[in-house]
Amino acid sequence: MNRNSNLENARDVLSVRDVQQILRIGRNATYELISSGRLASVRVTRRRIVVTRRALEAFLGLPSNTPGEQR
């Protein structure tokens, strides 16, 4: 399964683990993308970070597929 099909089936809010699986990268690489600011994220609690599907699409350079948005 490729990244785009994984992303098409993804929820609107993704855990760090979800991002790892979609990008097929390790935990440290995922946190490095987040801490460097290259991948936008939101710290929900002290221990929980989430990434929006839109942020991941922007990181990958894909057009947003959010329903109701003009393309």
QUIZIUR-V488868 format. One line per field, one symbol per residue. ss: DSSP state (h for helix, s for strand, l for the rest). psi: psi as a letter, one per 40 degrees, with the letter a starting at -180 (. if undefined). burial: 1 if it has 16 or more other C-alpha atoms within 10 Angstrom, else 0. Layout:
BEGIN
ss->???
psi->???
burial->???
END
This chain:
BEGIN
ss->llhhhhhhllllssshhhhhhhhlllhhhhhhhhhhlllllsslllllsssshhhhhhhhlllllllllll
psi->hiddddddeiidhiidddddddefiidddddddddeedhiihhdadehhihidddddddefiihfhieii.
burial->00000010000011010111011000000100010000111000000001111111100000000000000
END
